[in-house]
Amino acid sequence: MNEQQEQAKKVKKNKKSKPITIKANKKGRHYSGWLNFFRVLIIPFFYLLKPFKYYGNKKPPEGACIFVCNHYNMLDPVYMAATTWECIHFIAKRSISDAFFVGTVARSVKIIPVNRDGNDVRALLDCFKCLKNGEKIGIFPEGTRNKTGADMLPFKHGASVMSIRTKTPIVPMMIYQKPRWFRKAHILMGDPIEFTEYYDKKLTDEDFIEADEKLRNIMLKMREDHKDFLENKNKKGGK
């Protein structure tokens, strides 16, 4: 009986929940009033404490896309949010949306909560809905903050699945080094990636793992290229 009551409560809660997608305006753009409020409130203050500069393809594509970035700090979503005024549905662990105060804020900006192990069909379906509606997704495929000395942690399943199933471009981003207080962080933005070689095919888990690894290698190459750029710049400056 208790189990039936619990299921009934979940059904009732789902009926009351607001749709995850956002209706487009006349120009076909999807804006979140709450997210833009927090952009105006937080980004200038954040920039004073942790300044940052974009390198590479600084303008994300119009319409649906998937921002993919490495992860050091809980405020890393700011780097994605500052690239556009459109809504970005950030994928975050479910415990954030369930928290008392932070959860209210997270739900207001339309985050997509996911189970910690990343195996969440409901979250994946919500992502599909948003992308097919022409909206943007933000994901940190490492699944947790990188507190190691590794360049990047192994990817969890998801980014390539969303991109291939919805035929949506991925915007790769790299935080060059762990951001420090009052020191300018270098945020690298690559050209949009489309895994067209996988479209309209019957794919296995191994195929998606392969696509994720391709994405990971592209992002690591972005870091190496930027390292070379800075070294050459320093050499020229020293002459």
CYANA upper distance limits for C-alpha pairs under 8 A (distance plus 0.5 A):
  1 MET  CA      5 GLN  CA      6.80
  2 ASN  CA      6 GLU  CA      6.70
  3 GLU  CA      7 GLN  CA      6.78
  4 GLN  CA      8 ALA  CA      6.67
  5 GLN  CA      9 LYS  CA      6.72
  6 GLU  CA     10 LYS  CA      6.87
  7 GLN  CA     11 VAL  CA      6.78
  8 ALA  CA     12 LYS  CA      6.67
  9 LYS  CA     13 LYS  CA      6.56
 10 LYS  CA     14 ASN  CA      6.62
 11 VAL  CA     15 LYS  CA      6.79
 12 LYS  CA     16 LYS  CA      7.01
 13 LYS  CA     17 SER  CA      6.73
 20 ILE  CA    110 LYS  CA      6.73
 20 ILE  CA    112 ILE  CA      8.36
 20 ILE  CA    126 ASP  CA      7.37
 20 ILE  CA    130 CYS  CA      7.80
 21 THR  CA    129 LYS  CA      7.44
 21 THR  CA    130 CYS  CA      5.91
 21 THR  CA    133 ASN  CA      7.68
 21 THR  CA    135 GLU  CA      8.36
 22 ILE  CA     30 HIS  CA      6.52
 22 ILE  CA     31 TYR  CA      7.82
 22 ILE  CA     32 SER  CA      8.06
 22 ILE  CA    130 CYS  CA      8.42
 22 ILE  CA    135 GLU  CA      8.40
 23 LYS  CA     30 HIS  CA      6.77
 24 ALA  CA     28 GLY  CA      5.44
 24 ALA  CA     29 ARG  CA      5.57
 24 ALA  CA     30 HIS  CA      5.15
 24 ALA  CA     31 TYR  CA      7.98
 25 ASN  CA     29 ARG  CA      5.95
 25 ASN  CA     30 HIS  CA      6.93
 25 ASN  CA     31 TYR  CA      8.41
 29 ARG  CA     63 GLY  CA      7.86
 29 ARG  CA     86 GLU  CA      7.23
 30 HIS  CA     86 GLU  CA      6.09
 30 HIS  CA     87 CYS  CA      6.42
 30 HIS  CA    134 GLY  CA      8.43
 30 HIS  CA    135 GLU  CA      7.01
 31 TYR  CA     36 ASN  CA      8.26
 31 TYR  CA     85 TRP  CA      7.50
 31 TYR  CA     86 GLU  CA      5.34
 31 TYR  CA     87 CYS  CA      5.54
 32 SER  CA     36 ASN  CA      6.65
 32 SER  CA     86 GLU  CA      7.50
 32 SER  CA     87 CYS  CA      5.82
 32 SER  CA    109 VAL  CA      7.32
 33 GLY  CA     37 PHE  CA      6.61
 34 TRP  CA     38 PHE  CA      6.88
 34 TRP  CA    108 SER  CA      6.85
 34 TRP  CA    109 VAL  CA      6.26
 35 LEU  CA     39 ARG  CA      6.63
 35 LEU  CA     87 CYS  CA      7.39
 35 LEU  CA    108 SER  CA      8.23
 35 LEU  CA    109 VAL  CA      5.61
 36 ASN  CA     40 VAL  CA      6.72
 36 ASN  CA     85 TRP  CA      7.21
 37 PHE  CA     41 LEU  CA      6.68
 38 PHE  CA     42 ILE  CA      6.11
 38 PHE  CA     43 ILE  CA      8.23
 39 ARG  CA     43 ILE  CA      5.90
 39 ARG  CA     81 ALA  CA      7.71
 39 ARG  CA     82 ALA  CA      7.80
 40 VAL  CA     44 PRO  CA      7.51
 41 LEU  CA     45 PHE  CA      7.85
 42 ILE  CA     46 PHE  CA      6.38
 43 ILE  CA     47 TYR  CA      6.45
 43 ILE  CA     78 VAL  CA      7.35
 43 ILE  CA     82 ALA  CA      7.74
 44 PRO  CA     48 LEU  CA      6.97
 45 PHE  CA     49 LEU  CA      7.18
 46 PHE  CA     50 LYS  CA      6.28
 46 PHE  CA     51 PRO  CA      7.74
 47 TYR  CA     51 PRO  CA      4.81
 47 TYR  CA     52 PHE  CA      7.18
 48 LEU  CA    182 PHE  CA      7.71
 49 LEU  CA    181 TRP  CA      6.32
 49 LEU  CA    182 PHE  CA      5.73
 50 LYS  CA    179 PRO  CA      7.59
 50 LYS  CA    180 ARG  CA      7.05
 50 LYS  CA    181 TRP  CA      5.65
 50 LYS  CA    182 PHE  CA      5.60
 50 LYS  CA    183 ARG  CA      6.69
 50 LYS  CA    184 LYS  CA      6.97
 50 LYS  CA    185 ALA  CA      7.76
 51 PRO  CA    182 PHE  CA      6.92
 51 PRO  CA    183 ARG  CA      6.78
 51 PRO  CA    184 LYS  CA      5.14
 51 PRO  CA    185 ALA  CA      6.75
 52 PHE  CA    184 LYS  CA      5.29
 52 PHE  CA    185 ALA  CA      4.91
 52 PHE  CA    186 HIS  CA      6.39
 52 PHE  CA    187 ILE  CA      7.33
 53 LYS  CA    184 LYS  CA      7.36
 53 LYS  CA    185 ALA  CA      6.78
 53 LYS  CA    186 HIS  CA      5.79
 53 LYS  CA    187 ILE  CA      6.43
 54 TYR  CA     58 LYS  CA      6.90
 54 TYR  CA    186 HIS  CA      6.67
 54 TYR  CA    187 ILE  CA      5.25
 54 TYR  CA    188 LEU  CA      6.32
 54 TYR  CA    189 MET  CA      7.45
 55 TYR  CA    186 HIS  CA      7.55
 55 TYR  CA    187 ILE  CA      6.61
 55 TYR  CA    188 LEU  CA      5.35
 55 TYR  CA    189 MET  CA      6.54
 56 GLY  CA    188 LEU  CA      6.49
 56 GLY  CA    189 MET  CA      5.56
 56 GLY  CA    190 GLY  CA      6.47
 56 GLY  CA    191 ASP  CA      8.37
 57 ASN  CA    189 MET  CA      5.84
 57 ASN  CA    190 GLY  CA      6.08
 57 ASN  CA    191 ASP  CA      6.36
 58 LYS  CA     83 THR  CA      7.85
 58 LYS  CA    189 MET  CA      6.59
 59 LYS  CA     83 THR  CA      7.39
 60 PRO  CA     83 THR  CA      7.58
 60 PRO  CA     84 THR  CA      8.00
 60 PRO  CA    171 VAL  CA      7.49
 60 PRO  CA    192 PRO  CA      8.35
 61 PRO  CA     65 CYS  CA      7.51
 61 PRO  CA    192 PRO  CA      8.12
 63 GLY  CA    134 GLY  CA      5.51
 63 GLY  CA    135 GLU  CA      6.51
 63 GLY  CA    136 LYS  CA      7.69
 64 ALA  CA    131 LEU  CA      5.87
 64 ALA  CA    132 LYS  CA      7.92
 64 ALA  CA    133 ASN  CA      8.10
 64 ALA  CA    134 GLY  CA      4.80
 64 ALA  CA    135 GLU  CA      5.03
 64 ALA  CA    136 LYS  CA      5.49
 64 ALA  CA    137 ILE  CA      8.37
 64 ALA  CA    168 THR  CA      6.94
 64 ALA  CA    169 PRO  CA      8.08
 65 CYS  CA    131 LEU  CA      7.59
 65 CYS  CA    134 GLY  CA      8.48
 65 CYS  CA    135 GLU  CA      7.50
 65 CYS  CA    136 LYS  CA      5.51
 65 CYS  CA    137 ILE  CA      6.98
 65 CYS  CA    168 THR  CA      6.15
 65 CYS  CA    169 PRO  CA      5.69
 65 CYS  CA    170 ILE  CA      6.23
 65 CYS  CA    171 VAL  CA      7.28
 66 ILE  CA    136 LYS  CA      6.33
 66 ILE  CA    137 ILE  CA      5.26
 66 ILE  CA    138 GLY  CA      6.34
 66 ILE  CA    139 ILE  CA      7.82
 66 ILE  CA    159 ALA  CA      8.20
 66 ILE  CA    163 SER  CA      7.75
 66 ILE  CA    168 THR  CA      7.64
 66 ILE  CA    169 PRO  CA      6.89
 66 ILE  CA    170 ILE  CA      5.14
 66 ILE  CA    171 VAL  CA      6.35
 67 PHE  CA     80 MET  CA      7.59
 67 PHE  CA    136 LYS  CA      8.01
 67 PHE  CA    137 ILE  CA      6.57
 67 PHE  CA    138 GLY  CA      5.15
 67 PHE  CA    139 ILE  CA      6.64
 67 PHE  CA    170 ILE  CA      6.46
 67 PHE  CA    171 VAL  CA      5.28
 67 PHE  CA    172 PRO  CA      6.66
 67 PHE  CA    173 MET  CA      7.57
 68 VAL  CA    138 GLY  CA      6.71
 68 VAL  CA    139 ILE  CA      5.66
 68 VAL  CA    140 PHE  CA      6.33
 68 VAL  CA    141 PRO  CA      7.41
 68 VAL  CA    159 ALA  CA      7.97
 68 VAL  CA    170 ILE  CA      7.32
 68 VAL  CA    171 VAL  CA      6.62
 68 VAL  CA    172 PRO  CA      5.56
 68 VAL  CA    173 MET  CA      6.39
 69 CYS  CA    139 ILE  CA      7.21
 69 CYS  CA    140 PHE  CA      5.77
 69 CYS  CA    141 PRO  CA      7.70
 69 CYS  CA    172 PRO  CA      6.70
 69 CYS  CA    173 MET  CA      5.17
 69 CYS  CA    174 MET  CA      6.01
 69 CYS  CA    175 ILE  CA      7.86
 70 ASN  CA    140 PHE  CA      6.30
 70 ASN  CA    141 PRO  CA      7.63
 70 ASN  CA    142 GLU  CA      7.23
 70 ASN  CA    152 MET  CA      7.32
 70 ASN  CA    173 MET  CA      7.73
 70 ASN  CA    174 MET  CA      6.31
 70 ASN  CA    175 ILE  CA      6.95
 71 HIS  CA     76 ASP  CA      7.12
 71 HIS  CA    140 PHE  CA      6.61
 71 HIS  CA    142 GLU  CA      7.49
 71 HIS  CA    144 THR  CA      7.42
 71 HIS  CA    145 ARG  CA      5.57
 71 HIS  CA    146 ASN  CA      6.46
 71 HIS  CA    175 ILE  CA      8.17
 72 TYR  CA     76 ASP  CA      7.44
 72 TYR  CA    145 ARG  CA      5.26
 72 TYR  CA    146 ASN  CA      5.66
 72 TYR  CA    147 LYS  CA      7.50
 72 TYR  CA    178 LYS  CA      6.68
 72 TYR  CA    179 PRO  CA      8.27
 73 ASN  CA    145 ARG  CA      6.65
 74 MET  CA    145 ARG  CA      8.13
 76 ASP  CA     80 MET  CA      8.15
 77 PRO  CA     81 ALA  CA      6.64
 77 PRO  CA     90 PHE  CA      8.15
 77 PRO  CA    138 GLY  CA      8.26
 78 VAL  CA     82 ALA  CA      6.47
 79 TYR  CA     83 THR  CA      7.56
 79 TYR  CA    187 ILE  CA      7.95
 80 MET  CA     84 THR  CA      8.27
 80 MET  CA    138 GLY  CA      7.81
 81 ALA  CA     85 TRP  CA      7.96
 81 ALA  CA     88 ILE  CA      7.46
 86 GLU  CA    136 LYS  CA      8.34
 87 CYS  CA    135 GLU  CA      7.57
 87 CYS  CA    136 LYS  CA      7.07
 88 ILE  CA    135 GLU  CA      7.66
 88 ILE  CA    136 LYS  CA      5.34
 88 ILE  CA    137 ILE  CA      5.73
 88 ILE  CA    138 GLY  CA      6.57
 89 HIS  CA    109 VAL  CA      8.02
 89 HIS  CA    110 LYS  CA      6.29
 89 HIS  CA    111 ILE  CA      5.46
 89 HIS  CA    112 ILE  CA      6.81
 89 HIS  CA    135 GLU  CA      8.48
 89 HIS  CA    136 LYS  CA      6.68
 89 HIS  CA    137 ILE  CA      5.20
 89 HIS  CA    138 GLY  CA      6.36
 90 PHE  CA    110 LYS  CA      8.10
 90 PHE  CA    111 ILE  CA      5.32
 90 PHE  CA    112 ILE  CA      6.56
 90 PHE  CA    137 ILE  CA      6.34
 90 PHE  CA    138 GLY  CA      4.95
 90 PHE  CA    139 ILE  CA      6.60
 91 ILE  CA    111 ILE  CA      6.35
 91 ILE  CA    112 ILE  CA      5.28
 91 ILE  CA    113 PRO  CA      6.39
 91 ILE  CA    114 VAL  CA      7.27
 91 ILE  CA    137 ILE  CA      7.88
 91 ILE  CA    138 GLY  CA      6.64
 91 ILE  CA    139 ILE  CA      5.93
 91 ILE  CA    140 PHE  CA      8.16
 92 ALA  CA     96 ILE  CA      7.42
 92 ALA  CA     97 SER  CA      8.43
 92 ALA  CA    111 ILE  CA      7.25
 92 ALA  CA    112 ILE  CA      6.77
 92 ALA  CA    113 PRO  CA      5.60
 92 ALA  CA    114 VAL  CA      6.54
 92 ALA  CA    139 ILE  CA      8.41
 93 LYS  CA     97 SER  CA      8.05
 93 LYS  CA    113 PRO  CA      5.91
 93 LYS  CA    114 VAL  CA      5.45
 93 LYS  CA    115 ASN  CA      6.31
 93 LYS  CA    116 ARG  CA      6.05
 94 ARG  CA     98 ASP  CA      6.82
 94 ARG  CA    113 PRO  CA      5.03
 94 ARG  CA    114 VAL  CA      5.57
 94 ARG  CA    115 ASN  CA      6.09
 94 ARG  CA    116 ARG  CA      7.54
 95 SER  CA     99 ALA  CA      6.66
 96 ILE  CA    102 VAL  CA      7.04
 96 ILE  CA    103 GLY  CA      5.99
 96 ILE  CA    106 ALA  CA      7.76
 96 ILE  CA    113 PRO  CA      8.21
 97 SER  CA    102 VAL  CA      7.47
 97 SER  CA    103 GLY  CA      4.39
 97 SER  CA    104 THR  CA      7.52
 97 SER  CA    106 ALA  CA      6.29
 97 SER  CA    107 ARG  CA      6.82
 97 SER  CA    111 ILE  CA      8.42
 97 SER  CA    113 PRO  CA      6.91
 98 ASP  CA    103 GLY  CA      5.79
 99 ALA  CA    103 GLY  CA      5.08
 99 ALA  CA    104 THR  CA      8.13
100 PHE  CA    104 THR  CA      7.11
101 PHE  CA    105 VAL  CA      7.21
102 VAL  CA    106 ALA  CA      6.55
103 GLY  CA    107 ARG  CA      6.53
104 THR  CA    108 SER  CA      6.70
105 VAL  CA    109 VAL  CA      7.02
106 ALA  CA    110 LYS  CA      7.01
106 ALA  CA    111 ILE  CA      6.24
107 ARG  CA    111 ILE  CA      6.36
112 ILE  CA    123 ALA  CA      6.75
112 ILE  CA    126 ASP  CA      7.66
112 ILE  CA    127 CYS  CA      7.99
113 PRO  CA    123 ALA  CA      6.95
114 VAL  CA    118 GLY  CA      6.71
114 VAL  CA    119 ASN  CA      8.25
114 VAL  CA    120 ASP  CA      6.46
114 VAL  CA    123 ALA  CA      6.15
115 ASN  CA    119 ASN  CA      6.91
115 ASN  CA    120 ASP  CA      6.38
116 ARG  CA    143 GLY  CA      8.23
118 GLY  CA    143 GLY  CA      8.10
118 GLY  CA    156 LYS  CA      7.45
118 GLY  CA    157 HIS  CA      7.60
118 GLY  CA    158 GLY  CA      8.30
120 ASP  CA    124 LEU  CA      6.95
121 VAL  CA    125 LEU  CA      6.68
122 ARG  CA    126 ASP  CA      6.76
123 ALA  CA    127 CYS  CA      6.78
124 LEU  CA    128 PHE  CA      6.78
124 LEU  CA    158 GLY  CA      8.30
124 LEU  CA    162 MET  CA      8.01
125 LEU  CA    129 LYS  CA      6.74
126 ASP  CA    130 CYS  CA      6.84
127 CYS  CA    131 LEU  CA      6.66
127 CYS  CA    137 ILE  CA      7.61
127 CYS  CA    162 MET  CA      7.73
128 PHE  CA    132 LYS  CA      6.50
128 PHE  CA    162 MET  CA      7.17
128 PHE  CA    166 THR  CA      7.21
129 LYS  CA    133 ASN  CA      6.59
130 CYS  CA    134 GLY  CA      7.03
130 CYS  CA    135 GLU  CA      5.73
130 CYS  CA    136 LYS  CA      7.54
130 CYS  CA    137 ILE  CA      8.14
131 LEU  CA    135 GLU  CA      5.53
131 LEU  CA    136 LYS  CA      6.80
131 LEU  CA    137 ILE  CA      7.79
131 LEU  CA    166 THR  CA      7.45
131 LEU  CA    168 THR  CA      7.79
132 LYS  CA    166 THR  CA      7.19
139 ILE  CA    159 ALA  CA      7.83
140 PHE  CA    144 THR  CA      8.12
141 PRO  CA    155 PHE  CA      5.60
141 PRO  CA    156 LYS  CA      5.97
141 PRO  CA    157 HIS  CA      7.96
141 PRO  CA    158 GLY  CA      7.85
141 PRO  CA    159 ALA  CA      7.31
142 GLU  CA    146 ASN  CA      8.26
142 GLU  CA    152 MET  CA      8.00
142 GLU  CA    153 LEU  CA      6.02
142 GLU  CA    154 PRO  CA      6.40
142 GLU  CA    155 PHE  CA      5.19
142 GLU  CA    156 LYS  CA      6.38
143 GLY  CA    155 PHE  CA      7.80
143 GLY  CA    156 LYS  CA      6.83
146 ASN  CA    150 ALA  CA      8.31
146 ASN  CA    152 MET  CA      7.54
146 ASN  CA    153 LEU  CA      7.09
151 ASP  CA    220 LEU  CA      8.14
152 MET  CA    220 LEU  CA      8.40
155 PHE  CA    212 ASP  CA      7.50
155 PHE  CA    213 GLU  CA      8.28
155 PHE  CA    216 ARG  CA      8.02
157 HIS  CA    161 VAL  CA      7.97
157 HIS  CA    208 PHE  CA      8.18
157 HIS  CA    209 ILE  CA      7.62
157 HIS  CA    212 ASP  CA      8.02
158 GLY  CA    162 MET  CA      6.72
159 ALA  CA    163 SER  CA      6.76
159 ALA  CA    212 ASP  CA      7.51
160 SER  CA    164 ILE  CA      6.43
160 SER  CA    208 PHE  CA      6.52
160 SER  CA    209 ILE  CA      8.47
160 SER  CA    211 ALA  CA      6.46
160 SER  CA    212 ASP  CA      6.11
161 VAL  CA    165 ARG  CA      6.36
161 VAL  CA    208 PHE  CA      6.80
162 MET  CA    166 THR  CA      6.53
162 MET  CA    167 LYS  CA      8.44
162 MET  CA    168 THR  CA      7.98
163 SER  CA    167 LYS  CA      5.94
163 SER  CA    168 THR  CA      5.21
163 SER  CA    169 PRO  CA      6.71
163 SER  CA    170 ILE  CA      7.15
163 SER  CA    194 GLU  CA      7.91
163 SER  CA    195 PHE  CA      7.93
164 ILE  CA    168 THR  CA      7.23
164 ILE  CA    194 GLU  CA      8.37
164 ILE  CA    195 PHE  CA      6.82
164 ILE  CA    196 THR  CA      8.05
164 ILE  CA    198 TYR  CA      7.13
164 ILE  CA    199 TYR  CA      6.54
165 ARG  CA    199 TYR  CA      7.96
167 LYS  CA    194 GLU  CA      7.88
167 LYS  CA    195 PHE  CA      8.39
167 LYS  CA    196 THR  CA      8.15
167 LYS  CA    199 TYR  CA      7.59
168 THR  CA    194 GLU  CA      7.34
169 PRO  CA    192 PRO  CA      6.17
169 PRO  CA    193 ILE  CA      5.79
169 PRO  CA    194 GLU  CA      5.33
169 PRO  CA    195 PHE  CA      8.38
170 ILE  CA    192 PRO  CA      5.85
170 ILE  CA    193 ILE  CA      5.49
170 ILE  CA    194 GLU  CA      6.99
171 VAL  CA    189 MET  CA      7.73
171 VAL  CA    190 GLY  CA      6.96
171 VAL  CA    191 ASP  CA      7.04
171 VAL  CA    192 PRO  CA      5.20
171 VAL  CA    193 ILE  CA      6.96
172 PRO  CA    189 MET  CA      6.50
172 PRO  CA    190 GLY  CA      5.79
172 PRO  CA    191 ASP  CA      7.71
172 PRO  CA    192 PRO  CA      7.41
172 PRO  CA    193 ILE  CA      8.11
172 PRO  CA    215 LEU  CA      8.35
172 PRO  CA    219 MET  CA      6.95
173 MET  CA    187 ILE  CA      7.45
173 MET  CA    188 LEU  CA      5.92
173 MET  CA    189 MET  CA      5.12
173 MET  CA    190 GLY  CA      6.77
173 MET  CA    219 MET  CA      7.55
174 MET  CA    187 ILE  CA      6.31
174 MET  CA    188 LEU  CA      5.42
174 MET  CA    189 MET  CA      7.15
174 MET  CA    219 MET  CA      6.96
174 MET  CA    222 MET  CA      7.82
174 MET  CA    223 ARG  CA      7.46
175 ILE  CA    179 PRO  CA      8.31
175 ILE  CA    185 ALA  CA      7.78
175 ILE  CA    186 HIS  CA      6.70
175 ILE  CA    187 ILE  CA      5.31
175 ILE  CA    188 LEU  CA      6.83
176 TYR  CA    185 ALA  CA      7.74
176 TYR  CA    186 HIS  CA      6.00
176 TYR  CA    187 ILE  CA      6.63
176 TYR  CA    188 LEU  CA      7.33
176 TYR  CA    223 ARG  CA      6.55
176 TYR  CA    226 HIS  CA      8.43
177 GLN  CA    185 ALA  CA      7.57
177 GLN  CA    186 HIS  CA      7.79
178 LYS  CA    185 ALA  CA      8.26
179 PRO  CA    183 ARG  CA      7.83
179 PRO  CA    184 LYS  CA      8.09
179 PRO  CA    185 ALA  CA      5.99
180 ARG  CA    184 LYS  CA      8.12
180 ARG  CA    185 ALA  CA      7.89
188 LEU  CA    222 MET  CA      7.69
188 LEU  CA    223 ARG  CA      8.19
188 LEU  CA    226 HIS  CA      8.49
190 GLY  CA    219 MET  CA      8.47
190 GLY  CA    222 MET  CA      7.74
195 PHE  CA    199 TYR  CA      7.57
195 PHE  CA    211 ALA  CA      7.99
198 TYR  CA    203 LEU  CA      8.12
203 LEU  CA    207 ASP  CA      6.37
203 LEU  CA    208 PHE  CA      7.88
204 THR  CA    208 PHE  CA      7.30
205 ASP  CA    209 ILE  CA      6.70
206 GLU  CA    210 GLU  CA      6.55
207 ASP  CA    211 ALA  CA      6.80
208 PHE  CA    212 ASP  CA      6.64
209 ILE  CA    213 GLU  CA      6.67
210 GLU  CA    214 LYS  CA      6.78
211 ALA  CA    215 LEU  CA      6.80
212 ASP  CA    216 ARG  CA      6.64
213 GLU  CA    217 ASN  CA      6.61
214 LYS  CA    218 ILE  CA      6.76
215 LEU  CA    219 MET  CA      6.83
216 ARG  CA    220 LEU  CA      6.74
217 ASN  CA    221 LYS  CA      6.53
218 ILE  CA    222 MET  CA      6.79
219 MET  CA    223 ARG  CA      7.13
220 LEU  CA    224 GLU  CA      6.92
221 LYS  CA    225 ASP  CA      6.54
222 MET  CA    226 HIS  CA      6.70
223 ARG  CA    227 LYS  CA      6.66
224 GLU  CA    228 ASP  CA      6.83
225 ASP  CA    229 PHE  CA      6.67
226 HIS  CA    230 LEU  CA      6.69
227 LYS  CA    231 GLU  CA      6.72
228 ASP  CA    232 ASN  CA      6.62
229 PHE  CA    233 LYS  CA      6.59
230 LEU  CA    234 ASN  CA      6.63
231 GLU  CA    235 LYS  CA      6.75
232 ASN  CA    236 LYS  CA      6.72
233 LYS  CA    237 GLY  CA      6.62
234 ASN  CA    238 GLY  CA      6.58
235 LYS  CA    239 LYS  CA      7.08
